[in-house]
Amino acid sequence: MQPRNMSMSGVVDLAAVKQAQEAKAKAEQARAEAARQGGTGAVSPVDLVIDVDEAGFESEVLQRSAEVPVVIDFWAEWCEPCKQLSPVLERLAVEYSGRFLLAKIDVDANQMLMQQFGVQGIPAVFAVVAGQALPLFQGAAGEAQIRQTLDQLVQVAEERFGLTGLAVDPEAEPGDRPAVAERPAGPHDAALEAAVRALDAGDLGGAVQAYKNVLAEDPGNTEAKLGLAQAELLQRVQDADPQRVRQDAADKPNDARAQIAAADLDLVGGHVEDAFGRLIDAVRVTAGDDRDAVRLRLLELFEVVGADDPRVAAARRALARALF
């Protein structure tokens, strides 16, 4: 099955963001409750490396990605590079002490998962963070490169989704997992859930209004800001003719409106860097109101992707160079 909250596009999955925020609160409550009861609320180091199949993918990967980044190692018994990479990942999973969980998937026994992730060859390594699938690397990789990739993954998971990982206790019994405490409903949960349902149903106008209602009462609500930015983006492109928009942008490289419309399509298609690069180039060749319109649209797209995304940080620096 195609997991409902899996997004391969790179655009933020709003339901996953909400799930991650709730998971963090629940995990904190679970640890506090375990401490009150004299326990640690921790897992054994053995539980940081798990074998996953299609039947257990939703519970072992998707659901757990709301509390800890899950790194997926696609491998096979006949794959010699896999035999070099897998032990390194397993050792690092223990060394990182709960900051990520390693899920090993045998491609020979799980062809459907291999196809859903678009794996072209093995070894292939992905991550799932708060329900979103992210490609990490394919083929053999040196340990220094792997560590750098994992460090970036852990940083994004914590800063963007609040995922602090799992507590690990060497004395914990293998297979033990901390209980999950229920989080009280927030004042805007019903409105936010209605907005997500409207997005899922294609009611973009309803979603936009629902997020605006939340922001009218709570201007700092992060989820509503993110939701509004994404809903408005989808609303702008829903009636666009992609072929015409892209041809227009190619024919008019100095036209602000043409480049803005194409950048929206780039982002919806998951081409984040292309969208940012297009608008930064447009900033360089426009002036006055046109340049300001391009800059403002770029800032809106930053909101859609998320301020803590490394691609946003890089684009902000490029925008500053283009402006000054």
Protein Blocks (a to p, Z undefined) as FASTA:
>chain_A
ZZfklcfkopacfklmmmmmmmmmmmmmmmmmmmmnopaoiacfklmpccddfklmmmmm
mmmmmmbccddddddfklmklmmmmmmmmmmmmmnnopaccddddfklmmmlmmmnopab
dcdddddeehiacdfbecjddfklmmmmmmmmmmmmmmmnopgbjaddfkbcghiacddd
dddddfklmmmmmmmmmmmnopaklmmmmmmmmmmmmmmlmklmmmmmmmmmmmmmmmpc
fklmmmmmmmmmmbmklmmmmmmmmmmnopamlmmmmmmmmmmmgghjllmmmmmmmmmm
mmmnopklmklmmmmmmmmmmmZZ
